[in-house]
Amino acid sequence: MSSLIAVRKKIESTNSTRKITQAMQLVAANKMKLFERRALSARGYAWDLLKGLHMTKSAMKTLSYAEIREEGKRVFVLLTSDKGLCGSLNHRLIGGLFKSETWKSTPSEDRILITIGKKSFEAARRNKIRVAENFDGISETVTPLEALKIVSSIVAYWDNRQARDITLVASHYVNPFVTHVTERTYLPFSEDMVNTYLDREESEDIVSEGYSGTIVEPQEERVASLLAHQLVETLFVHAFYELKASEYSSRMVAMKSATEAADDILKRLTQEYNKTRQAVITRELAELSAAGEAMKEQAYA
């Protein structure tokens, strides 16, 4: 009987866990769609900015963001989530930076590491790597203005001429089941950087169209500078949204796997419970039968 009680408790516990993982799967799927829409919206805005920059193509070469620098440190930005239970996403992002050739080939005194998300900060602390700035990640209700505060702190290293380039290691959301880890150099700004970030075929169409004869007011250089600044900020914000979409898609898949594993355990435990119960019933019947036979023998005696 004690064995039956133990198995029954395991079934109840596993069933409770299954309900939790299933609920987390549904919540993650809903939030993933929300941030997927936001990421697509940010990408569309980035395309509009890129088209505007092509109106001032002659002024793009004079941008401060396009300056090729030989002096300064390399700024690395590692973007991870604050929470776990999202599969191997954070592990892959952390490995994407610390195992990259760019990171390894840069002397430690020439690195500036900025972490966004608790998991990236904890990983840097475990590896005894100095973190110049740490941000508490991105909240569920993050707005573009809140995200721009983080972006402004990062871009300040370039504006203050402390950095010769800024590299972001983040996730690239493809679909709910495919997420890639990417290492992108955001500054110095170049058209090739945008082409690798966005869809190359679409960018080639924009370049081929051209904008000859466009009149820009008040000054072409001023407009190009503002557009480039907004584009860099938008690409960072887009990366934030992609991270959240990747986080929730990974959590959805992880919770789906956990729910399926719980189903398998429940099936096995149910079979074990039924076998144990059948054995108990068989034993009790045998004992009753033996007791009846004994009583008959005593009656005849």
C-alpha positions in Angstrom: 0.0 0.0 0.0 2.9 2.4 0.8 4.2 1.8 -2.7 0.9 2.8 -4.2 0.7 5.9 -2.2 4.2 6.9 -3.2 3.4 6.4 -6.9 0.2 8.3 -6.6 2.1 11.3 -5.0 4.5 11.2 -7.9 1.6 11.3 -10.4 0.0 14.3 -8.6 3.4 16.1 -8.5 4.2 15.5 -12.1 0.7 16.5 -13.2 1.0 19.8 -11.3 4.4 20.5 -13.0 2.9 19.7 -16.4 0.1 22.3 -15.8 2.8 24.9 -14.9 5.0 24.2 -18.0 1.9 24.2 -20.3 0.8 27.6 -18.9 4.3 29.0 -19.3 4.4 27.7 -22.9 1.2 29.5 -23.8 2.3 32.8 -22.1 5.7 32.6 -23.9 4.0 32.0 -27.3 1.7 35.1 -26.7 4.6 37.4 -25.7 6.8 36.0 -28.6 4.2 37.2 -31.1 4.1 40.7 -29.4 7.9 41.2 -29.7 8.0 39.7 -33.1 5.6 42.4 -34.3 7.6 45.1 -32.6 10.8 43.8 -34.2 9.3 43.8 -37.7 8.0 47.4 -37.1 11.5 48.5 -36.0 13.0 46.9 -39.1 10.5 48.7 -41.4 11.4 52.0 -39.7 15.1 51.2 -40.3 14.4 50.6 -44.0 12.8 54.0 -44.3 15.8 55.7 -42.6 18.1 53.8 -45.0 16.1 55.1 -47.9 16.4 58.6 -46.6 20.2 58.2 -46.2 20.4 57.3 -49.9 18.9 60.7 -50.7 22.0 62.2 -49.1 24.4 59.6 -50.4 27.2 62.2 -51.2 27.1 63.3 -47.5 27.3 59.9 -46.0 31.1 59.9 -46.4 31.4 62.9 -44.1 29.4 61.3 -41.2 31.2 61.1 -37.8 29.7 57.6 -37.4 31.4 56.5 -40.6 34.9 57.6 -39.4 37.5 54.8 -39.5 39.6 55.1 -36.4 43.0 53.6 -35.6 43.0 54.6 -31.9 40.6 53.9 -29.1 39.3 50.7 -27.4 36.9 48.1 -28.8 33.5 48.2 -27.2 31.7 44.9 -26.9 28.0 44.8 -26.0 26.6 41.5 -24.8 22.9 41.2 -24.9 21.2 38.4 -22.9 18.0 37.8 -21.0 17.4 38.4 -17.3 15.7 35.1 -16.7 16.4 31.5 -17.4 14.2 28.6 -18.6 14.8 29.6 -22.2 16.9 26.6 -23.3 20.5 27.2 -24.4 19.9 30.8 -25.7 21.9 32.6 -23.0 24.7 30.0 -23.1 25.0 30.4 -26.9 25.0 34.2 -26.7 27.7 34.2 -24.0 29.8 31.7 -25.9 29.2 33.8 -29.1 31.2 36.6 -27.5 33.9 35.0 -25.4 34.7 32.4 -28.1 34.8 34.8 -31.0 38.0 35.6 -32.8 37.4 39.3 -32.4 37.2 39.0 -28.6 40.2 36.7 -28.4 42.4 38.8 -30.7 41.8 42.0 -28.7 44.1 42.5 -25.7 42.2 42.8 -22.4 43.4 46.4 -21.8 41.8 47.4 -25.2 38.4 45.9 -24.4 35.4 47.7 -22.9 32.6 45.3 -22.1 29.0 46.4 -21.6 26.4 43.9 -20.5 22.7 44.1 -20.9 20.8 41.4 -18.9 21.6 39.7 -15.7 22.8 36.5 -17.4 25.6 38.3 -19.3 26.7 40.2 -16.2 26.8 37.0 -14.1 28.8 35.3 -16.9 31.4 38.1 -17.0 31.7 38.0 -13.2 32.2 34.3 -13.2 35.0 34.7 -15.8 36.5 37.6 -13.8 36.0 40.0 -16.7 35.6 43.7 -15.9 32.3 45.2 -16.9 32.3 48.9 -17.7 28.5 49.2 -17.6 25.7 46.9 -16.8 22.0 47.4 -17.5 19.2 45.5 -15.9 18.0 44.2 -19.2 14.8 45.0 -20.9 11.5 45.0 -19.1 8.3 43.4 -20.5 6.8 46.8 -21.1 9.9 48.4 -22.7 9.3 51.4 -24.8 11.5 52.9 -27.5 12.3 55.8 -25.3 13.5 53.5 -22.5 15.6 51.5 -24.9 17.1 54.7 -26.3 18.5 55.6 -22.8 20.6 52.4 -23.0 21.6 53.1 -26.6 22.7 56.6 -25.8 25.0 55.3 -23.1 26.6 52.9 -25.5 26.9 55.4 -28.4 28.5 57.9 -26.0 31.7 55.9 -26.1 31.9 56.7 -29.8 30.9 60.3 -29.4 33.6 60.8 -26.8 36.2 59.1 -29.0 36.8 56.4 -26.5 36.0 53.6 -29.0 37.4 52.8 -32.4 34.5 50.4 -33.0 31.4 49.0 -31.2 30.4 45.4 -31.6 27.1 43.9 -30.5 26.6 40.2 -29.8 22.9 39.4 -29.8 20.3 37.0 -31.2 18.8 37.1 -34.6 15.2 35.9 -34.6 14.3 33.9 -37.7 11.2 32.1 -36.6 9.8 30.5 -33.4 12.1 27.5 -33.8 15.2 29.1 -35.3 17.4 31.7 -33.6 21.0 32.6 -34.6 23.7 34.2 -32.5 25.2 37.2 -34.4 28.2 39.4 -33.9 27.8 42.8 -35.7 29.9 45.9 -35.7 27.5 48.8 -35.4 30.1 51.6 -35.5 31.8 52.7 -37.6 28.6 53.1 -39.6 28.7 51.7 -43.2 26.2 50.7 -45.8 27.7 47.2 -45.7 26.9 47.0 -42.0 23.2 47.8 -42.7 23.2 45.4 -45.7 24.4 42.5 -43.5 22.0 43.4 -40.8 18.9 43.7 -43.0 17.8 41.8 -46.1 20.6 42.2 -48.7 18.3 41.7 -51.7 16.1 44.6 -50.6 19.1 46.8 -49.9 20.4 46.2 -53.5 17.0 47.3 -54.8 17.3 50.6 -52.8 20.9 51.2 -54.1 19.9 50.5 -57.7 17.0 53.0 -57.6 19.1 56.0 -56.7 17.8 59.5 -55.7 19.3 61.8 -58.3 18.1 65.4 -58.2 16.9 65.4 -54.6 16.9 68.7 -52.8 17.6 68.4 -49.0 17.0 71.2 -46.5 18.4 72.8 -44.5 21.8 71.1 -45.1 22.5 67.7 -46.7 25.3 66.9 -44.1 23.0 67.8 -41.2 20.2 65.7 -42.5 22.5 62.7 -43.2 24.0 63.0 -39.6 20.5 63.0 -38.0 19.3 60.1 -40.1 22.5 58.0 -39.4 22.1 58.7 -35.7 18.5 57.5 -35.7 19.4 54.5 -37.8 22.0 53.3 -35.4 19.7 53.8 -32.5 16.9 51.9 -34.4 19.2 49.0 -35.1 20.0 48.7 -31.4 16.3 48.9 -30.4 15.5 46.3 -33.1 18.2 44.0 -31.5 16.5 44.5 -28.1 13.1 43.4 -29.6 14.7 40.5 -31.4 16.2 39.3 -28.1 12.9 39.3 -26.4 11.3 37.4 -29.3 14.1 34.9 -29.3 13.9 34.6 -25.5 10.2 33.8 -25.5 10.4 31.5 -28.6 13.2 29.5 -26.8 11.2 29.4 -23.6 8.1 28.3 -25.5 10.1 25.4 -27.1 11.7 24.5 -23.8 8.3 24.5 -22.0 6.8 22.4 -24.8 9.6 19.9 -24.4 9.1 19.9 -20.6 5.3 19.3 -21.0 6.0 16.4 -23.4 8.5 15.0 -21.0 5.9 15.3 -18.2 3.4 13.4 -20.4 5.9 10.6 -20.9 6.5 10.4 -17.1 2.8 10.4 -16.3 2.3 7.6 -18.8 5.0 5.5 -17.2 3.9 6.3 -13.7 0.3 5.4 -14.5 1.4 2.1 -15.9 3.5 1.4 -12.8 0.5 2.4 -10.6 -1.9 0.1 -12.4 0.6 -2.8 -12.3 1.2 -2.2 -8.6 -2.5 -1.9 -7.9 -3.2 -5.1 -9.8 -0.5 -6.9 -7.9 -2.0 -5.7 -4.6 -5.5 -6.8 -5.6 -4.2 -10.2 -6.8 -2.3 -10.7 -3.5 -5.4 -9.8 -1.4 -7.5 -12.2 -3.4 -5.0 -14.9 -2.9 -5.0 -14.2 0.8 -8.8 -14.2 1.0 -8.9 -17.5 -1.0 -6.3 -19.0 1.3 -8.3 -17.8 4.4 -11.5 -19.3 3.0 -9.8 -22.7 2.4 -8.5 -22.6 5.9 -11.9 -21.9 7.4 -13.4 -24.8 5.4 -10.7 -27.2 6.7 -11.4 -26.1 10.2 -15.2 -26.6 9.7 -14.7 -30.1 8.4 -12.3 -30.9 11.2 
